[in-house]
Amino acid sequence: QVQLVESGGGLVQPGGTLRPSCAASGNIFSIKTMGWYRQAPGKQRDLVAIITSSGTITYADSVKGRFTASRDNAKNTMYLQMNSLKPEDTAVYLCNAELATWGAVWVFENYWGQGSQVTVSS
């Protein structure tokens, strides 16, 4: 089985910083992409940042210049450095990984973490 576990969310004042992480574990053969998405109440789930296995990173326009994503392939872990946080960044942040397991090494599927609440408020 595969698990994605997020940590590092919380409550922060506007202008503050957070650094959530997402660790993937289990019967993992290969991870193609890891990404962060967010979903605010009553809104759709949106991409925040995604990293390929080669290190190419794509950001949502709304977070460019404020958020920095990174990935440790040896630990199957992804981080999201969130600076200059704004109230509109408030959402549940979900980790996603497109990966293959040892049971089906040519089949890449999407897995999701349970989500981590980020609240930006004074």
KOLTITOR-633305 format. One record per residue: residue number from 1; residue in three letters; x, y, z of N, C-alpha, C in turn. Coordinates in Angstrom, 3 decimals, padded with zeros to 6 digits, m for minus. Example, Ala and Ser with C-alpha at 12.3 -4.5 7.8 and 13.67 -1.06 7.14 Angstrom:
+-----+---------+----------+----------+----------+----------+----------+----------+----------+----------+----------+
! num ! residuo !     n_px !     n_py !     n_pz !    ca_px !    ca_py !    ca_pz !     c_px !     c_py !     c_pz !
+-----+---------+----------+----------+----------+----------+----------+----------+----------+----------+----------+
!   1 !     Ala !  013.190 ! m005.690 !  007.800 !  012.300 ! m004.500 !  007.800 !  013.200 ! m003.300 !  007.800 !
!   2 !     Ser !  012.850 ! m002.250 !  007.080 !  013.670 ! m001.060 !  007.140 !  012.900 !  000.030 !  007.870 !
+-----+---------+----------+----------+----------+----------+----------+----------+----------+----------+----------+
END
This chain:
+-----+---------+----------+----------+----------+----------+----------+----------+----------+----------+----------+
! num ! residuo !     n_px !     n_py !     n_pz !    ca_px !    ca_py !    ca_pz !     c_px !     c_py !     c_pz !
+-----+---------+----------+----------+----------+----------+----------+----------+----------+----------+----------+
!   1 !     Gln !  000.831 ! m001.190 !  000.000 !  000.000 !  000.000 !  000.000 !  000.866 !  001.241 !  000.000 !
!   2 !     Val !  000.308 !  002.325 ! m000.518 !  001.017 !  003.595 ! m000.594 !  000.319 !  004.606 !  000.306 !
!   3 !     Gln !  001.120 !  005.372 !  001.010 !  000.587 !  006.456 !  001.838 !  001.291 !  007.751 !  001.524 !
!   4 !     Leu !  000.531 !  008.847 !  001.457 !  001.086 !  010.182 !  001.369 !  000.650 !  010.912 !  002.635 !
!   5 !     Val !  001.619 !  011.384 !  003.389 !  001.315 !  012.025 !  004.662 !  001.837 !  013.454 !  004.640 !
!   6 !     Glu !  000.913 !  014.403 !  004.804 !  001.294 !  015.812 !  004.844 !  001.488 !  016.250 !  006.291 !
!   7 !     Ser !  002.341 !  017.226 !  006.471 !  002.525 !  017.842 !  007.777 !  003.016 !  019.268 !  007.577 !
!   8 !     Gly !  002.864 !  020.091 !  008.606 !  003.421 !  021.430 !  008.539 !  002.437 !  022.533 !  008.211 !
!   9 !     Gly !  001.156 !  022.205 !  008.129 !  000.165 !  023.261 !  007.951 ! m000.088 !  023.974 !  009.260 !
!  10 !     Gly ! m001.074 !  024.885 !  009.263 ! m001.401 !  025.557 !  010.512 ! m001.974 !  026.930 !  010.300 !
!  11 !     Leu ! m001.971 !  027.697 !  011.385 ! m002.504 !  029.062 !  011.378 ! m001.342 !  030.047 !  011.393 !
!  12 !     Val ! m001.405 !  031.034 !  010.509 ! m000.332 !  032.012 !  010.415 ! m000.937 !  033.369 !  010.078 !
!  13 !     Gln ! m000.267 !  034.426 !  010.495 ! m000.743 !  035.769 !  010.181 ! m000.370 !  036.157 !  008.756 !
!  14 !     Pro ! m001.093 !  037.086 !  008.165 ! m000.717 !  037.564 !  006.827 !  000.729 !  038.037 !  006.810 !
!  15 !     Gly !  001.429 !  037.650 !  005.741 !  002.845 !  037.963 !  005.625 !  003.750 !  036.918 !  006.226 !
!  16 !     Gly !  003.175 !  035.947 !  006.897 !  003.959 !  034.906 !  007.552 !  004.401 !  033.804 !  006.615 !
!  17 !     Thr !  005.048 !  032.789 !  007.199 !  005.580 !  031.678 !  006.410 !  005.158 !  030.339 !  007.011 !
!  18 !     Leu !  005.075 !  029.350 !  006.137 !  004.868 !  027.959 !  006.517 !  005.676 !  027.090 !  005.564 !
!  19 !     Arg !  005.994 !  025.888 !  006.007 !  006.728 !  024.956 !  005.138 !  006.157 !  023.552 !  005.309 !
!  20 !     Pro !  005.023 !  023.294 !  004.689 !  004.471 !  021.944 !  004.768 !  005.320 !  020.958 !  003.972 !
!  21 !     Ser !  005.229 !  019.699 !  004.378 !  005.934 !  018.636 !  003.671 !  004.974 !  017.489 !  003.397 !
!  22 !     Cys !  005.366 !  016.665 !  002.443 !  004.566 !  015.504 !  002.054 !  005.514 !  014.337 !  001.853 !
!  23 !     Ala !  005.322 !  013.289 !  002.614 !  006.173 !  012.113 !  002.512 !  005.372 !  010.938 !  001.953 !
!  24 !     Ala !  005.895 !  010.347 !  000.903 !  005.270 !  009.164 !  000.303 !  005.987 !  007.918 !  000.799 !
!  25 !     Ser !  005.220 !  006.909 !  001.168 !  005.825 !  005.677 !  001.669 !  005.010 !  004.481 !  001.200 !
!  26 !     Gly !  005.637 !  003.315 !  001.312 !  004.952 !  002.093 !  000.926 !  005.677 !  001.369 ! m000.191 !
!  27 !     Asn !  004.931 !  000.624 ! m000.968 !  005.460 ! m000.250 ! m002.001 !  005.728 !  000.520 ! m003.299 !
!  28 !     Ile !  006.585 !  001.556 ! m003.206 !  006.790 !  002.470 ! m004.317 !  007.955 !  002.033 ! m005.185 !
!  29 !     Phe !  007.717 !  001.922 ! m006.492 !  008.779 !  001.622 ! m007.447 !  009.377 !  002.904 ! m008.008 !
!  30 !     Ser !  008.513 !  003.815 ! m008.437 !  008.989 !  005.045 ! m009.067 !  007.929 !  006.131 ! m008.936 !
!  31 !     Ile !  008.383 !  007.362 ! m008.666 !  007.472 !  008.500 ! m008.615 !  007.755 !  009.409 ! m009.798 !
!  32 !     Lys !  006.732 !  009.659 ! m010.616 !  006.911 !  010.501 ! m011.804 !  006.794 !  011.973 ! m011.416 !
!  33 !     Thr !  005.708 !  012.363 ! m010.811 !  005.513 !  013.743 ! m010.375 !  005.006 !  013.770 ! m008.950 !
!  34 !     Met !  005.327 !  014.869 ! m008.256 !  004.734 !  015.164 ! m006.950 !  004.216 !  016.588 ! m007.009 !
!  35 !     Gly !  003.063 !  016.798 ! m006.427 !  002.479 !  018.129 ! m006.526 !  001.667 !  018.504 ! m005.306 !
!  36 !     Trp !  001.468 !  019.806 ! m005.179 !  000.591 !  020.355 ! m004.153 ! m000.622 !  020.977 ! m004.833 !
!  37 !     Tyr ! m001.785 !  020.701 ! m004.292 ! m003.025 !  021.307 ! m004.727 ! m003.687 !  021.930 ! m003.504 !
!  38 !     Arg ! m004.631 !  022.811 ! m003.751 ! m005.358 !  023.382 ! m002.625 ! m006.827 !  023.539 ! m002.976 !
!  39 !     Gln ! m007.631 !  023.459 ! m001.926 ! m009.073 !  023.575 ! m002.120 ! m009.656 !  024.383 ! m000.974 !
!  40 !     Ala ! m010.229 !  025.524 ! m001.330 ! m010.907 !  026.368 ! m000.350 ! m012.374 !  025.968 ! m000.293 !
!  41 !     Pro ! m013.065 !  026.272 !  000.800 ! m014.480 !  025.895 !  000.922 ! m015.306 !  026.434 ! m000.234 !
!  42 !     Gly ! m016.068 !  025.560 ! m000.859 ! m016.946 !  025.958 ! m001.945 ! m016.259 !  026.198 ! m003.273 !
!  43 !     Lys ! m014.957 !  025.891 ! m003.339 ! m014.214 !  026.139 ! m004.582 ! m013.623 !  024.839 ! m005.108 !
!  44 !     Gln ! m013.192 !  024.877 ! m006.350 ! m012.602 !  023.694 ! m006.947 ! m011.170 !  023.504 ! m006.445 !
!  45 !     Arg ! m010.660 !  022.309 ! m006.661 ! m009.291 !  022.000 ! m006.293 ! m008.364 !  022.555 ! m007.377 !
!  46 !     Asp ! m007.368 !  023.334 ! m006.973 ! m006.462 !  023.980 ! m007.917 ! m005.021 !  023.542 ! m007.685 !
!  47 !     Leu ! m004.265 !  023.503 ! m008.753 ! m002.848 !  023.210 ! m008.665 ! m002.118 !  024.378 ! m008.021 !
!  48 !     Val ! m001.195 !  024.061 ! m007.116 ! m000.309 !  025.072 ! m006.531 !  001.078 !  024.957 ! m007.161 !
!  49 !     Ala !  001.642 !  023.755 ! m007.134 !  002.972 !  023.524 ! m007.705 !  003.125 !  022.044 ! m007.982 !
!  50 !     Ile !  003.891 !  021.728 ! m009.015 !  004.130 !  020.332 ! m009.358 !  005.577 !  020.187 ! m009.799 !
!  51 !     Ile !  006.222 !  019.094 ! m009.368 !  007.618 !  018.832 ! m009.704 !  007.724 !  017.482 ! m010.397 !
!  52 !     Thr !  008.417 !  017.461 ! m011.523 !  008.667 !  016.196 ! m012.204 !  009.868 !  015.500 ! m011.577 !
!  53 !     Ser !  010.094 !  014.267 ! m011.969 !  011.221 !  013.505 ! m011.438 !  012.557 !  014.123 ! m011.843 !
!  54 !     Ser !  012.580 !  014.877 ! m012.936 !  013.813 !  015.526 ! m013.388 !  014.006 !  016.898 ! m012.769 !
!  55 !     Gly !  013.025 !  017.354 ! m011.983 !  013.178 !  018.616 ! m011.281 !  012.489 !  019.812 ! m011.895 !
!  56 !     Thr !  011.772 !  019.632 ! m012.979 !  011.030 !  020.737 ! m013.573 !  009.843 !  021.097 ! m012.688 !
!  57 !     Ile !  009.706 !  022.385 ! m012.383 !  008.664 !  022.843 ! m011.478 !  007.715 !  023.795 ! m012.201 !
!  58 !     Thr !  006.442 !  023.589 ! m011.983 !  005.410 !  024.480 ! m012.512 !  004.613 !  025.025 ! m011.341 !
!  59 !     Tyr !  004.399 !  026.349 ! m011.352 !  003.649 !  027.009 ! m010.284 !  002.365 !  027.628 ! m010.825 !
!  60 !     Ala !  001.377 !  027.726 ! m009.952 !  000.210 !  028.531 ! m010.277 !  000.626 !  029.998 ! m010.280 !
!  61 !     Asp !  000.023 !  030.796 ! m011.142 !  000.378 !  032.214 ! m011.225 !  000.197 !  032.918 ! m009.886 !
!  62 !     Ser ! m000.786 !  032.496 ! m009.133 ! m001.116 !  033.170 ! m007.885 ! m000.056 !  033.003 ! m006.799 !
!  63 !     Val !  000.845 !  032.038 ! m006.972 !  001.858 !  031.794 ! m005.933 !  003.278 !  032.047 ! m006.413 !
!  64 !     Lys !  003.442 !  032.351 ! m007.696 !  004.781 !  032.598 ! m008.233 !  005.456 !  033.741 ! m007.482 !
!  65 !     Gly !  006.717 !  033.529 ! m007.131 !  007.462 !  034.546 ! m006.402 !  007.272 !  034.488 ! m004.904 !
!  66 !     Arg !  006.291 !  033.725 ! m004.435 !  006.048 !  033.618 ! m002.981 !  006.274 !  032.195 ! m002.472 !
!  67 !     Phe !  005.924 !  031.210 ! m003.267 !  006.057 !  029.808 ! m002.872 !  007.203 !  029.167 ! m003.635 !
!  68 !     Thr !  007.908 !  028.272 ! m002.949 !  008.981 !  027.515 ! m003.584 !  008.803 !  026.043 ! m003.257 !
!  69 !     Ala !  008.666 !  025.243 ! m004.298 !  008.522 !  023.799 ! m004.116 !  009.878 !  023.131 ! m004.295 !
!  70 !     Ser !  010.084 !  022.059 ! m003.541 !  011.315 !  021.274 ! m003.686 !  011.001 !  019.818 ! m003.396 !
!  71 !     Arg !  011.919 !  018.978 ! m003.814 !  011.660 !  017.537 ! m003.716 !  012.951 !  016.818 ! m003.390 !
!  72 !     Asp !  012.869 !  015.874 ! m002.460 !  013.992 !  015.006 ! m002.121 !  013.640 !  013.616 ! m002.628 !
!  73 !     Asn !  014.185 !  013.251 ! m003.769 !  013.831 !  011.972 ! m004.385 !  014.259 !  010.781 ! m003.521 !
!  74 !     Ala !  015.363 !  010.922 ! m002.816 !  015.850 !  009.815 ! m001.985 !  014.887 !  009.519 ! m000.837 !
!  75 !     Lys !  014.175 !  010.554 ! m000.391 !  013.239 !  010.383 !  000.717 !  011.780 !  010.340 !  000.249 !
!  76 !     Asn !  011.566 !  010.443 ! m001.051 !  010.192 !  010.498 ! m001.588 !  009.370 !  011.575 ! m000.875 !
!  77 !     Thr !  009.975 !  012.707 ! m000.696 !  009.352 !  013.791 !  000.063 !  009.362 !  015.079 ! m000.742 !
!  78 !     Met !  008.272 !  015.824 ! m000.625 !  008.155 !  017.111 ! m001.288 !  007.872 !  018.171 ! m000.233 !
!  79 !     Tyr !  008.427 !  019.367 ! m000.450 !  008.255 !  020.470 !  000.471 !  007.653 !  021.658 ! m000.271 !
!  80 !     Leu !  006.996 !  022.527 !  000.487 !  006.454 !  023.742 ! m000.103 !  006.756 !  024.902 !  000.840 !
!  81 !     Gln !  007.760 !  025.699 !  000.487 !  008.087 !  026.885 !  001.265 !  007.106 !  027.988 !  000.864 !
!  82 !     Met !  006.305 !  028.408 !  001.826 !  005.266 !  029.389 !  001.562 !  005.614 !  030.680 !  002.297 !
!  83 !     Asn !  005.948 !  031.707 !  001.528 !  006.303 !  033.012 !  002.093 !  005.242 !  034.046 !  001.733 !
!  84 !     Ser !  005.260 !  035.148 !  002.464 !  004.339 !  036.261 !  002.191 !  002.908 !  035.767 !  002.045 !
!  85 !     Leu !  002.484 !  034.972 !  002.988 !  001.155 !  034.375 !  002.903 !  000.057 !  035.420 !  002.988 !
!  86 !     Lys ! m001.014 !  035.174 !  002.234 ! m002.152 !  036.080 !  002.164 ! m003.410 !  035.345 !  002.641 !
!  87 !     Pro ! m004.413 !  036.064 !  003.090 ! m005.657 !  035.405 !  003.486 ! m006.249 !  034.529 !  002.387 !
!  88 !     Glu ! m006.068 !  034.923 !  001.142 ! m006.616 !  034.122 !  000.047 ! m005.860 !  032.818 ! m000.181 !
!  89 !     Asp ! m004.755 !  032.615 !  000.524 ! m004.063 !  031.328 !  000.468 ! m004.705 !  030.300 !  001.405 !
!  90 !     Thr ! m005.649 !  030.726 !  002.208 ! m006.326 !  029.821 !  003.127 ! m007.044 !  028.718 !  002.364 !
!  91 !     Ala ! m006.733 !  027.469 !  002.709 ! m007.315 !  026.312 !  002.024 ! m006.798 !  025.039 !  002.679 !
!  92 !     Val ! m007.374 !  023.924 !  002.266 ! m006.782 !  022.625 !  002.565 ! m005.769 !  022.328 !  001.465 !
!  93 !     Tyr ! m004.550 !  022.048 !  001.860 ! m003.489 !  021.756 !  000.910 ! m003.310 !  020.247 !  000.833 !
!  94 !     Leu ! m003.393 !  019.728 ! m000.383 ! m003.331 !  018.284 ! m000.599 ! m002.117 !  017.928 ! m001.440 !
!  95 !     Cys ! m001.466 !  016.867 ! m001.031 ! m000.318 !  016.355 ! m001.751 ! m000.769 !  015.289 ! m002.746 !
!  96 !     Asn ! m000.151 !  015.303 ! m003.900 ! m000.457 !  014.319 ! m004.939 !  000.838 !  013.718 ! m005.475 !
!  97 !     Ala !  000.799 !  012.451 ! m005.778 !  001.945 !  011.803 ! m006.417 !  001.453 !  010.877 ! m007.515 !
!  98 !     Glu !  002.106 !  010.979 ! m008.657 !  001.849 !  010.047 ! m009.760 !  002.960 !  009.012 ! m009.706 !
!  99 !     Leu !  002.617 !  007.784 ! m009.345 !  003.662 !  006.806 ! m009.087 !  003.262 !  005.408 ! m009.510 !
! 100 !     Ala !  004.288 !  004.561 ! m009.585 !  004.086 !  003.149 ! m009.871 !  004.575 !  002.329 ! m008.674 !
! 101 !     Thr !  003.902 !  001.258 ! m008.399 !  004.293 !  000.369 ! m007.310 !  005.039 ! m000.845 ! m007.857 !
! 102 !     Trp !  005.670 ! m001.594 ! m006.959 !  006.416 ! m002.778 ! m007.362 !  005.493 ! m003.853 ! m007.943 !
! 103 !     Gly !  004.253 ! m003.790 ! m007.628 !  003.314 ! m004.770 ! m008.152 !  002.904 ! m004.508 ! m009.593 !
! 104 !     Ala !  003.142 ! m003.275 ! m010.087 !  002.756 ! m002.903 ! m011.459 !  003.660 ! m001.769 ! m011.917 !
! 105 !     Val !  004.895 ! m002.097 ! m012.245 !  005.922 ! m001.065 ! m012.454 !  005.681 ! m000.202 ! m013.684 !
! 106 !     Trp !  004.829 ! m000.610 ! m014.592 !  004.571 !  000.191 ! m015.791 !  003.261 !  000.965 ! m015.703 !
! 107 !     Val !  002.603 !  000.880 ! m014.574 !  001.306 !  001.542 ! m014.414 !  001.442 !  002.676 ! m013.407 !
! 108 !     Phe !  001.305 !  003.906 ! m013.878 !  001.399 !  005.064 ! m013.002 ! m000.010 !  005.537 ! m012.646 !
! 109 !     Glu ! m000.224 !  005.688 ! m011.359 ! m001.528 !  006.115 ! m010.861 ! m001.359 !  007.290 ! m009.906 !
! 110 !     Asn ! m002.458 !  008.034 ! m009.722 ! m002.444 !  009.173 ! m008.818 ! m002.844 !  008.764 ! m007.402 !
! 111 !     Tyr ! m002.078 !  009.238 ! m006.439 ! m002.379 !  009.028 ! m005.032 ! m002.468 !  010.389 ! m004.352 !
! 112 !     Trp ! m003.319 !  010.466 ! m003.333 ! m003.548 !  011.728 ! m002.621 ! m003.321 !  011.561 ! m001.131 !
! 113 !     Gly ! m002.812 !  012.623 ! m000.517 ! m002.738 !  012.664 !  000.929 ! m004.074 !  013.067 !  001.512 !
! 114 !     Gln ! m004.114 !  013.136 !  002.839 ! m005.374 !  013.422 !  003.520 ! m005.673 !  014.919 !  003.572 !
! 115 !     Gly ! m004.679 !  015.738 !  003.314 ! m004.877 !  017.183 !  003.333 ! m004.400 !  017.813 !  004.622 !
! 116 !     Ser ! m003.930 !  019.043 !  004.510 ! m003.445 !  019.794 !  005.664 ! m004.014 !  021.205 !  005.585 !
! 117 !     Gln ! m004.656 !  021.638 !  006.666 ! m005.285 !  022.948 !  006.663 ! m004.256 !  024.054 !  006.836 !
! 118 !     Val ! m004.328 !  025.035 !  005.961 ! m003.533 !  026.258 !  006.091 ! m004.509 !  027.420 !  006.217 !
! 119 !     Thr ! m004.384 !  028.162 !  007.300 ! m005.248 !  029.317 !  007.541 ! m004.396 !  030.548 !  007.742 !
! 120 !     Val ! m004.663 !  031.565 !  006.926 ! m003.927 !  032.821 !  007.013 ! m004.898 !  033.888 !  007.509 !
! 121 !     Ser ! m004.693 !  034.319 !  008.732 ! m005.638 !  035.255 !  009.340 ! m004.964 !  036.017 !  010.474 !
! 122 !     Ser ! m005.381 !  037.258 !  010.641 ! m004.872 !  038.055 !  011.752 ! m005.799 !  037.935 !  012.964 !
+-----+---------+----------+----------+----------+----------+----------+----------+----------+----------+----------+
END
